[in-house]
Amino acid sequence: MDIPFFESILDRAIIVLTKELASCANKPGSQKFENRVREVLSEVLSENGVEIDMAPPAQEFPDIVIGQYGIEVKYSEKDTWRSIANSVFEGRRNESVKHVYLLFGKAGGIPEVKWNKYENSIMHVRTSHVPRFEVEIGTEKPLFERMGIPYEAFRILPQHEKMLFIREYARSRMKPGERLWWIEDSDEPHTFSLEVKLYTKLSGEEKLKYRAEAALLCPQIVKGSRARGKYDDATMYLLTFHGILCNQARDLFTAGSVAMRSDQTRGGNYMLRALQDIEPQIEAAANYLGSRLFVEYWGDDVPKNLRIKKWLEMLDEHASDWVPSQELFN
């Protein structure tokens, strides 16, 4: 069975399925629609002596396997041709399938069923706990054209190499001030407790550790007092990477409780005093934090032995009325 013949089978099937969907008084739902797709294809292919597995393994990708051809079935009760699809890792892919097609039933608006090649229908990646493709019948520019790699080449890449493309694509869509909360390789999963912790409820040791990490990755915290958003990256880092909510950004670096932790004397540069107090923790963080965090927050993978030096240089660039490198790590 060659490609033109298989596609002619799909053409015949969607005529039957469209007619049925349009005349159906009650919307069938996704599972019944998928089962009906399997039945119609079985009826059409039986003329050619081809059988379809009517009870395939659960969660297998694609939904219907016919020799080297596969069909991923999607259904929407809304007037849309768009749907969330499978994981970009395709961990449950049937490896006998060489050509994947998308068959989509749209019950909303004017009911209709259409098909297209799967790779030509992938238009976006949704990033949740597992990045998933988003498909759309008739999408103007498929995802893989924008990423600069063919689907067939992408799908056989190791997971960590796939994530390089996915991260780069996600970054290209970010607005100013936005950050990726999932920047690590897939074999080093980024997870934290679903229970968000309040910064004020952390132990003293935890506060020192996380303040040091945030200070190191986000040197813009030393900007002048009127600089807007100077704490945004620091607070978002704590929330997205550690599940820590800090209601008041000043609690991290300029509150009296942190500036005067070692010396109760009031006055002076509270930011400087707060950073001096956590120099050991900052130095430790420079050694244990992963390279991808520095690429994300600094734009460069700086060697561990040069990170403090680079950090001080960035602090000097951001500070307006003092020179951090003359005061810190001396």
HUVEN-V854322 format. One line per field, one symbol per residue. ss: DSSP state (2 for helix, 1 for strand, 0 for the rest). phi: phi as a letter, one per 40 degrees, with the letter a starting at -180 (. if undefined). Layout:
ss=???
phi=???
This chain:
ss=002222222222222222222220000002222222222222222200000000000000100111001111111100000111111000001000001111111100000111111222211111000001111100000022222000222220002222222222222200000000000000000000000011222002222222222222202222000000000222222222220110000222200222200000000002222222202222222222002222222200000222222222222222000002220000
phi=.ccdccccccdccccccccccccccbccgcccccccdccccccccccbgbbbccbcdcgcbccbbbgcbbbccbabcccabbacbccccfcbcccccbbbbbbbbbccgcdabbbacdccbcbabcbbcbcbcbbacgdcbddccccgacdcccccccdcccccccccccccbccdgcbccbbccccbccbadcccbcdccccdccdccccccccccbcccccdccccgccdccccccccbbgbcbcbccdcbbcdcccbccacccggcccdcccdcbdccccccccbccdccccccbgaccddcbccccccccddcccbbabdccbbfb
